[in-house]
Amino acid sequence: MAELALEGRYRGYLTCLNERRFHDLPEFVHDPVVHNDRTLTIAEFQDLLRRDATEIPDLHYAIERLVVQGEEVACRIRFRCTPAASFRGIPPTGRSISFVEHVFYHYQNGRIAEIWSLIDMDTIREQLTDSRPDA
């Protein structure tokens, strides 16, 4: 798939996530998909994304850096949001946070087949556990 077309597909995938159109994920993601070396059905992957959207209702995927090469996509995604429920085991404080995810995708036949994701949990933990009022 041409890199420009793949970039468009990837941007469409993030739009799908930002608009909470999880039912449209099969258009962008293989079933099954491998996420951080775990094989998930599309339903399990949808549940994972729905959980994140429930825990952080204002979660928005904003591209900071995007590289497309062949069938590979690498992206640094910036999140500025306010967790409403425990997020990855860290209780909410009502405070807004900002963090990044570095994520790499392998595409097959125009759809995501593998995902490797690294979220900056130290930054999230610092922001949610800092007890200073102006933090």
C-alpha positions as CSV (number, residue, x, y, z in Angstrom):
1,M,0.0,0.0,0.0
2,A,1.4,3.4,-0.9
3,E,2.6,5.4,2.1
4,L,0.3,8.3,1.5
5,A,-2.7,6.0,1.3
6,L,-1.5,4.2,4.5
7,E,-1.2,7.5,6.3
8,G,-4.8,8.3,5.3
9,R,-6.0,5.0,6.6
10,Y,-4.2,5.6,9.9
11,R,-5.6,9.0,10.2
12,G,-9.1,7.5,9.5
13,Y,-8.5,5.0,12.3
14,L,-7.7,7.7,14.8
15,T,-10.8,9.7,13.7
16,C,-12.8,6.5,14.3
17,L,-11.4,6.3,17.9
18,N,-11.9,10.0,18.6
19,E,-15.5,9.8,17.4
20,R,-16.0,6.6,19.5
21,R,-17.2,4.6,16.4
22,F,-15.8,1.4,17.8
23,H,-18.3,-0.6,15.7
24,D,-16.3,0.6,12.6
25,L,-13.0,-0.8,13.9
26,P,-13.1,-3.9,11.6
27,E,-12.7,-1.4,8.7
28,F,-9.2,-0.5,10.1
29,V,-8.1,-3.5,12.2
30,H,-7.7,-7.2,11.5
31,D,-9.6,-9.8,13.4
32,P,-7.7,-11.1,15.3
33,V,-5.1,-8.3,16.0
34,V,-1.9,-8.7,18.0
35,H,-1.6,-5.9,20.7
36,N,1.7,-5.9,22.7
37,D,2.2,-9.6,21.8
38,R,-1.3,-10.5,22.9
39,T,-3.7,-11.8,20.3
40,L,-7.1,-10.2,20.7
41,T,-10.4,-10.7,18.8
42,I,-11.8,-7.5,17.3
43,A,-14.5,-7.7,20.1
44,E,-11.8,-7.8,22.8
45,F,-9.9,-5.0,21.1
46,Q,-13.1,-2.9,21.0
47,D,-13.7,-3.6,24.7
48,L,-10.2,-2.4,25.5
49,L,-10.8,0.9,23.7
50,R,-14.3,1.3,25.2
51,R,-12.8,0.8,28.7
52,D,-10.2,3.6,28.0
53,A,-13.0,5.9,26.7
54,T,-15.2,5.1,29.8
55,E,-12.3,5.8,32.2
56,I,-11.3,9.0,30.3
57,P,-14.4,10.4,28.6
58,D,-12.5,13.3,27.0
59,L,-9.7,11.0,25.6
60,H,-8.6,12.4,22.3
61,Y,-5.8,11.0,20.1
62,A,-3.7,13.9,18.8
63,I,-0.8,13.1,16.5
64,E,2.5,14.7,17.5
65,R,4.8,12.7,15.2
66,L,3.9,10.3,12.4
67,V,6.2,8.2,10.3
68,V,4.9,5.8,7.6
69,Q,7.3,3.5,5.8
70,G,6.2,0.6,3.7
71,E,3.6,-1.3,5.8
72,E,4.7,0.2,9.1
73,V,3.4,3.2,11.0
74,A,5.0,4.9,14.0
75,C,3.2,7.6,15.9
76,R,3.7,9.7,19.0
77,I,0.3,10.5,20.3
78,R,-0.4,13.3,22.8
79,F,-3.3,13.0,25.2
80,R,-4.6,15.9,27.3
81,C,-7.5,14.6,29.4
82,T,-9.1,14.2,32.8
83,P,-9.6,10.6,34.0
84,A,-13.1,10.1,35.5
85,A,-12.4,6.6,36.8
86,S,-9.4,4.6,37.9
87,F,-7.0,4.5,34.9
88,R,-4.6,1.6,34.7
89,G,-5.0,1.2,38.5
90,I,-4.5,4.8,39.4
91,P,-7.5,6.6,41.0
92,P,-8.7,9.8,39.4
93,T,-8.2,13.2,41.1
94,G,-10.4,15.4,39.0
95,R,-7.1,16.9,37.7
96,S,-6.3,17.1,34.0
97,I,-3.2,15.3,32.8
98,S,-1.0,15.2,29.7
99,F,0.9,12.2,28.5
100,V,2.2,10.5,25.4
101,E,1.9,7.1,23.8
102,H,4.5,5.8,21.4
103,V,2.9,3.3,19.2
104,F,4.0,1.2,16.2
105,Y,1.7,-0.6,13.8
106,H,2.2,-3.3,11.2
107,Y,-0.4,-3.3,8.4
108,Q,-1.5,-6.2,6.3
109,N,-3.9,-5.7,3.3
110,G,-4.6,-2.1,4.4
111,R,-5.6,-3.0,8.0
112,I,-3.7,-3.0,11.3
113,A,-2.4,-6.5,12.1
114,E,0.0,-5.8,14.9
115,I,0.3,-3.0,17.5
116,W,3.1,-2.3,19.9
117,S,2.2,0.5,22.4
118,L,4.1,2.2,25.2
119,I,2.3,4.7,27.4
120,D,4.3,7.0,29.7
121,M,2.7,5.6,32.9
122,D,5.4,7.4,35.1
123,T,4.1,10.8,33.9
124,I,0.5,9.8,34.5
125,R,1.3,8.4,38.0
126,E,3.2,11.6,38.9
127,Q,0.3,13.9,37.7
128,L,-2.4,11.8,39.4
129,T,-0.6,11.3,42.7
130,D,1.0,14.7,43.2
131,S,-0.9,16.2,46.1
132,R,0.1,19.9,45.4
133,P,-3.0,22.0,44.7
134,D,-1.5,23.6,41.7
135,A,-0.1,20.4,40.2
